[in-house]
Structures are given as C-alpha cells and as structure tokens.
C-alpha cells in the first residue's frame, strides 16, 4: 500500500499524457450529444470516486447525476430506460460480476457507456462505448490507493474537456506536483489519537464527501477501526447524539462554499467534547494536519493522498498488515 500510494503523482501525470486524445474526443462527443442525465456504476472505493464525480458534474456541467445500484440489474433485472443518458462505470479491475451485468444492461437500455477502468483488458473495457484507462499499473494491495486517486483525476480531466472549463484544466495541470508534496506531508501527529480509538467519524462536505467515505473505508479495512463517514450537514442530525468527551472526529475541508459551515461544525463538535483532527480548517479547534495551498477543486485529492500514508502507518502501529486485510480479496465477486 505504501509503495503504490506513493506512485500517485507519476500515475496522474502518465494518465493525462496518455489519455489526452481520447479525452478530447470523448469530451467533444458529449458536447455534441448533451445527456439528459448521467448515471454512475461502481462499488467500494470506485463508488466514492463516483460520488466525487456526481458533485462536480452537477456543479460544473449542471447535469442531473445519480448512482445506479448494480443490484437493480444483477439481482432485480429491472434496469430503467436510459436513452440519452451517459453511464460512467468506474472500476479498478473491470471484472466484478454484478458491475458487468449492470453495465451491460445499462448499454442495452440505451445508455452511452464510458468505462473508467485500470485493467484495459477487462470485460468492462471491452463492452464500453468509450474506455478511459486509469494507467495506474498493477495494484496488488487489497486496499486501493493509486487507482482511486487516478479515478478522481480521470473524472476531472474528462469534465474539463466536456465543459471546456479552464479552471478545471489548470487545477489538473497542477495536480501531479501537488500530489508529490501531499505524499510528503507529515500527518503522524494523528497516530496517538487514532491508535487508541475504537470508533470515530470522518466528516466533509461537497465533493470532499467522497474523501471522507474513502478514508472511513480505509480505516475499516486496513486499521480495524469502526469509522463512519458523514456529510457535514447530515452529521448534525442523529449522529451528533453519540458525541462525548474524547470522541474522535476527522474533518476534511476545502476552501470553497462549504468552508464556513465546516468551520461552524468544528466549533460545535469541540464544544461537545469531541477530539478533532482536521485538514483544511486552519482556525478550527483541535489538531491540524498540514496541507499545502491548492485549488479547492483538487484539494480533496491531495488530502486523501496524505491520508493514505497515515492509514498505512496507523495499520502498522495497530499491529496489522495494511496489504492483507482479513476476509478481503482484491476483486470482490459480488453478484
């Protein structure tokens, strides 16, 4: 996990260079045939990448975007009509049976299928109308890291081409260098709090919510911690009842329209005794994890890169092997 996550900067640089022509062509195709909606198909870390995509597509392209559960196809055989819809299927392996059934049915029901996939020889890549390779190379650790970051970068790249958005393009151009800096950031101060934890919340808003979900998953699978991810809005409802003195909360924030509400939430949680660890909230109570300046469009990607290094160290500190979580395998054979 450590070695693979450390490769993220070079993966993103290679991916963008390699996919430039295909991304231009696909972006132009979507502009010529604007979709009435977008759906995403994914599981696990790839589904968190789909959440990231949903926020950015709805914000920057103003197109309704929704996740279609693979079970609708693989279990219920009830895929709705999808004429005029673009379907993004995101996967590291491109081989999970339920994802393949869902992608095949989505295409049969009229969707234009785009596979964002690491394994270019996979069945998912073969069936797609267009395939965008992640170019992450082999990923052997069960815990996805560089393939997740590559998925986020591919989403930004495609959306920049589709919308011809110079801000997205500029943010992506800066990403490889900033990823290298993020990987070098020292988040080890959080080890003391997290090593003793039994349960915790991970909280973010906007497209940063995808990062909270991914971080919570990694804490479960590599560190044996019960971690729940919440939106900074949703956590104010029932989950606040569990806060007590010393309850750990990891907060991720980016400097966009969500920042004020996340700062307010941090103050509220601190007042209830929570032990706060934050990235991107310099004025919040509690521990601050170092992050460099970055466009808020890519700030969550940098934060998860730094977090992967922390998660690897935390797993080792808790006496676990981050590459071989119990009861898990690299390709999940969900049906």
N, C-alpha and C positions, 0 to 999 in steps of 0.2 A: 504493500500500500504506500509506504513512504517513497519508494523509488518511482512508482507510477504517478503518484500525485505530483512529485517534483518535476515531471516532464510536461506539465500542463502548458507552460508558456510556449515551448517549442511546438507542441501539438497544435495550438491555436494558430501560430504563425504558419505552420505547414498546411493546415487545413484551409486557411484563407487563400494562400497562394495556389494550392492545388484545385480548389473549387471555384476559382474566380469566374471562369467562362460559364460553368453550369449554373452558378448563382445568378449571373447576369441574365441568362436565357430564361431561367425559371421566374425571376422577378418580372421580366417583361411579359411572360406568358400570363402571369396572374393579373398584371395591369390591363392587358388586353381583354381578359375574361374575368372581371371582378366577381369574386364569390359572394353569394348571398349570405354565407356563413362559413365558419371554419370549425372543424372538429379535431380533437386530438385523441390518439390511441396510444396508451403506454401503461407500464406497470413500474412500481418501485421508484428508483432514482430517476428513471426516464419520465415517469409521471410528474415528478417535481419539475423537471425541465419543461414539461407541457404546461404546468401552472405558470412558470416564468413566461412562456410563450403567450399564454392567454392574456395576461396583464398587458404585455407590450403590444400585441396585435390589437386589442380593444382600444388601447390608448393612442397608438400611433397610426393604425390603419382604420380605426373606427368600425371594425367588423365584429359582429357577434361571434364569440368563440366559446365552445363548450367541450368538455371531456365526454367522450362516448365510452361507457364501460365495455370492455371486451366481453363481459358476461352476457350482454344483450344479444351478441351474436353466438358465442360459443356455448352458452347454456340455454338461452331462451329462443334462439333463432328468430329474433324479432327486430332486425336492423331496420330503421325507418328509411323512407325515401330520402336520398341525398343528392338529387340533381342540383347542379350549380354550387355544390359545396366542395371546398378543399379540405382533405383529410391529411393531417400530419401524423404519421406513425413513427414514434421515436423509440429506438431500441439499441442496446449495445450489441446483442447477439443476432437479432432479427430471426430468432428461432423459437420463441415461446409459442406453444400451440394455440393458446386462446387469442393471442395477439394476431397470429397469422389468419385465423378464422375471421376475426373481426375486420382485419384489413381487406381480406378477400371479399367479404360481404359488403363492406363499405364501397368498394370499387364496383361491385356488381349492382349496387343500388344507385349508382350514378356519380359517386364522388371522384374527384381527381386526387389520386393517392400519391403523396410525397413521403418517401421513406428517408428519415434522418437516422442513419444506421452505421455502426462501426464495421461490422462484417460485410464487406462488399459482395461476398459470395453467398450470402444468406438467402433463404427463400423470400424474406420480406423485400430485400433489394431487387430480386428478380421479378416480383409481381408488380412493383410500383410503376406508376406513370413517369415518375422522376425520382431519382435517388441522390441524396446528398451525403457523401461519405464523411464520417467524423474524422477519419485519418488519425485516430488515436494510437494505432498499433495494438499489439496484443495487450490485454489487460487480464492478468492471471489472479490477482487478489479478488476474493469474493466481493469485497466492498468496492463498488465503483467509485472512481475519483476523477482521473483524467478524462474518461469518457463522458462523465456528467458535465464537466466544465466545457468539453468540446461540444456537447449538445447545446449548451447555452450560447456559446459563440456562434454556432451554426444558425441558431434562431435569430440572433441579432444580425448576422450577415445577410440572411435571406430577407428579413424585414427591411433592412436598409436598402437593399436592391429593389424590393417590391414597392416601397413608398418613396424611393429616391430621397431619403432623409439624410442630409449631410451630417446632422448631429449624431445619428446612429453610426454612420460610417466613420466619423472622426473618433468616436468612443472606441469602436472596434479596432481601429488602427493603433490606438494606444494600449490595447489590452495585453499583448504579449510582454512588453516591458514591465507593465504594472503587475502582471501575474508573477513575474520573477521576483519583484520586490515584495509582493504579498506572501509568497512562499518563505521568504527570508525573515518575515516578521516574527518576533518572539512573543508567543501567547502562553508561555509556560507558567506565568503567574496564576493562571486559572486552574492549574493542576491540583493545588492544595484543596480548593473548594470542591472541585468535581470528583476527585479521587475518593472523598468521603461521602459523596451524595448517594442516595438511593433512588430518588425521583426528582425530576425537575421539569420546568417549562422552557421552551425555546420560542421566542416571540418576534414577529416582524410584521410589516405591512407592505401593500403594493406588490411589485414584482419581487421584493425581498422575502415575501412569504414563502416562495419556493425554496429559499436558502434555509429558512427555519425548519421546513419539513425535511429537507435533506440532512441537516445537522442532527435533528432528532432521530432520524433513521440510523445514522452512523453511530450515535451514542448507544442505541439499542444493539445493533449488530456487532459492533467492534468492541464496545466497552461494557456490555452487560448492564446498562443503565436504563431504567424506565424513564423515557423522555417523551413529552408530548409537545407538538408544535401547535401554535395558535396564532391567528391574526391579532394584531394589537387592538382591534375593535372587539372581536369575539371573546377575547380573554377577560374582558370587563364584565361579562355575564357570569354564568355559573362557575367557571374555573377560579375566579377570584376568591371563592369561599375556601379554597384549600390553602391559601397563603397563610403562613405562620412565621414567626421569627426564625430566620436561618434558611427558609425555603429557597433553593437556588433557582434563579431565572437568568437565562442567557437572552440578551436583546440584540438584534441586528437592526441597523437603521441606515438609510441612505438620505442624502441631503436634497430631498425633493418635497413635494406637497405633504408627504406623510410624516415629516420630521417633527413638527410641532406636537402632533398627537402622541408620537412615541416618547417624546421628552416628558409630556404630561403624565403618560402611563408610568414611566420610570419613577417619577416623584410619588405617584400614588402607591406603587408597589413597595417602594422604600419605606413609606410611612406605615405600611402594614408589616414591616419587619423582614421583607424578602432580602435575600443576599443576591445583589445584582452584579452581573458580569455583562458588559456591553461593548459593542463595536459600532462606531459611528455616532455615539451620543456623548460627546466630549464633556458636556456640562451636567450629565446625569449623576446621581449618587452611585456609589459602589465602585467596582473595579472597571477600569477602561483598558480594553485591548488595543494595541497600536495598529492603526491603519493609515496609509498614505492618502493624499488628496486624489480624488478621482471623480469623473463624471458619474452622477447618480445612476445613469443607465447601466454602468458596468460595476459599480461599487459592490453589489451583492456577489458578483462572480469572484471578485478579489477576496471578499470576506470568507467565502466557502473554501477558497484555496488555503488561506491561513488556518481555517478551522480544521481542514484535513490533517495538517501537521500536528495540531493539538490533539485530535482524536487518536491518531496513531500513538502519540506519546502517552495519552491517558490510558489506552488499552494496555500498553506495556506496564505502566505504573500499577494497574489493577491485576497484573499477572495473567493477561490474556494475549492471544495471538490475533492481531487485527486482520491477518490474511485468511484465517480459517475459523470463522465464527461457527459455533455449534449449530447443527441441524440445517445448515445452508449450503447451497452449491451455486456456482457461477451462473448457470442457466436454470431459471425456475420453470419447471414444467407444469405451469398452470393450465388447466383445461376447462 
